[in-house]
């Protein structure tokens, strides 16, 4: 088994493997990772080959954590880890982990940090790499909860998961004249988002408006904005990443709180789930509702009212 450090000449090879992998998502695409300004990350992507054939990808960057040189997969993505074949078993997972450790020791890394995709992103779920990493001495640095909802072919089954108050709120939004559609009115949504984040959390958006627009251009059809409108004015919205053929991720959820009483978010996600059902997705990931293992109970209640359950999005740390 050999490790090759990524170069742009391998982009087609990388993307082809990713497209046919067991657990690949848009967040491990070189097109997605390439939207970051060159100075933001020191990329250190790896391809693993066995007898001349690619068997795994490892999107990563070099980071300094507590003055230690750490290989992180990947700080500019929601999650990463080893991207593997559908046929990868525990033996191969252990071999890949051992080779990664050898590579890191050879290149003077003090550790590895890996955020694994939750199991809903896998065609064939497995915990082989958790097993291999724990055997090598890794521990959980974080175990965040992300809220996920199954998507059924019959949309009425999704509505049956809603709590009664969520169905009542959705009907209220409809009676109020709110409509939901896919839109490219990014600037309007971003103004709502900025106001929300500032007022409710005292933080800024992960992305600038320009970065969101750039991503929309780089990955056409993979970043979708759903908007809720009242008399033609956007009052709520959510950005949806089409992560892979099975799973969608809601990255930003925001509303104009002057219209909160009309409950636009309930109708918004009813229509998003309906769209997901029509387009044969299996899961909607609402995103995390914990931060550094501290739960946001208000956010949890809203997502749970729409049928969501929390599953782990794990970050593992291995000291070398």
Secondary structure as the mmCIF struct_conf table of DSSP 4:
data_model
#
loop_
_struct_conf.conf_type_id
_struct_conf.id
_struct_conf.beg_label_comp_id
_struct_conf.beg_label_asym_id
_struct_conf.beg_label_seq_id
_struct_conf.end_label_comp_id
_struct_conf.end_label_asym_id
_struct_conf.end_label_seq_id
STRN STRN1 UNK A 2 UNK A 5
HELX_RH_3T_P HELX_RH_3T_P1 UNK A 8 UNK A 10
HELX_RH_AL_P HELX_RH_AL_P1 UNK A 11 UNK A 19
TURN_TY1_P TURN_TY1_P1 UNK A 20 UNK A 20
BEND BEND1 UNK A 21 UNK A 23
HELX_RH_3T_P HELX_RH_3T_P2 UNK A 26 UNK A 28
HELX_RH_AL_P HELX_RH_AL_P2 UNK A 30 UNK A 33
TURN_TY1_P TURN_TY1_P2 UNK A 34 UNK A 35
BEND BEND2 UNK A 36 UNK A 36
TURN_TY1_P TURN_TY1_P3 UNK A 38 UNK A 40
STRN STRN2 UNK A 42 UNK A 43
STRN STRN3 UNK A 46 UNK A 50
TURN_TY1_P TURN_TY1_P4 UNK A 51 UNK A 52
STRN STRN4 UNK A 53 UNK A 58
STRN STRN5 UNK A 61 UNK A 65
TURN_TY1_P TURN_TY1_P5 UNK A 66 UNK A 67
STRN STRN6 UNK A 68 UNK A 73
TURN_TY1_P TURN_TY1_P6 UNK A 75 UNK A 76
BEND BEND3 UNK A 77 UNK A 78
STRN STRN7 UNK A 80 UNK A 80
STRN STRN8 UNK A 82 UNK A 84
TURN_TY1_P TURN_TY1_P7 UNK A 86 UNK A 87
HELX_RH_AL_P HELX_RH_AL_P3 UNK A 90 UNK A 106
TURN_TY1_P TURN_TY1_P8 UNK A 107 UNK A 108
STRN STRN9 UNK A 111 UNK A 115
STRN STRN10 UNK A 116 UNK A 116
HELX_LH_PP_P HELX_LH_PP_P1 UNK A 117 UNK A 118
HELX_RH_3T_P HELX_RH_3T_P3 UNK A 119 UNK A 121
BEND BEND4 UNK A 123 UNK A 124
HELX_RH_AL_P HELX_RH_AL_P4 UNK A 128 UNK A 135
TURN_TY1_P TURN_TY1_P9 UNK A 136 UNK A 137
STRN STRN11 UNK A 139 UNK A 150
BEND BEND5 UNK A 153 UNK A 154
HELX_RH_AL_P HELX_RH_AL_P5 UNK A 155 UNK A 161
BEND BEND6 UNK A 162 UNK A 162
HELX_RH_AL_P HELX_RH_AL_P6 UNK A 164 UNK A 175
TURN_TY1_P TURN_TY1_P10 UNK A 176 UNK A 177
STRN STRN12 UNK A 179 UNK A 183
HELX_RH_AL_P HELX_RH_AL_P7 UNK A 186 UNK A 196
HELX_RH_PI_P HELX_RH_PI_P1 UNK A 197 UNK A 201
BEND BEND7 UNK A 202 UNK A 202
BEND BEND8 UNK A 206 UNK A 207
HELX_RH_AL_P HELX_RH_AL_P8 UNK A 209 UNK A 218
TURN_TY1_P TURN_TY1_P11 UNK A 219 UNK A 222
STRN STRN13 UNK A 223 UNK A 230
TURN_TY1_P TURN_TY1_P12 UNK A 231 UNK A 232
STRN STRN14 UNK A 233 UNK A 242
BEND BEND9 UNK A 244 UNK A 246
STRN STRN15 UNK A 247 UNK A 255
HELX_RH_3T_P HELX_RH_3T_P4 UNK A 257 UNK A 262
HELX_RH_AL_P HELX_RH_AL_P9 UNK A 264 UNK A 278
TURN_TY1_P TURN_TY1_P13 UNK A 279 UNK A 280
STRN STRN16 UNK A 283 UNK A 288
BEND BEND10 UNK A 289 UNK A 289
STRN STRN17 UNK A 290 UNK A 291
TURN_TY1_P TURN_TY1_P14 UNK A 292 UNK A 293
STRN STRN18 UNK A 294 UNK A 295
HELX_RH_AL_P HELX_RH_AL_P10 UNK A 297 UNK A 305
TURN_TY1_P TURN_TY1_P15 UNK A 306 UNK A 307
STRN STRN19 UNK A 309 UNK A 319
#
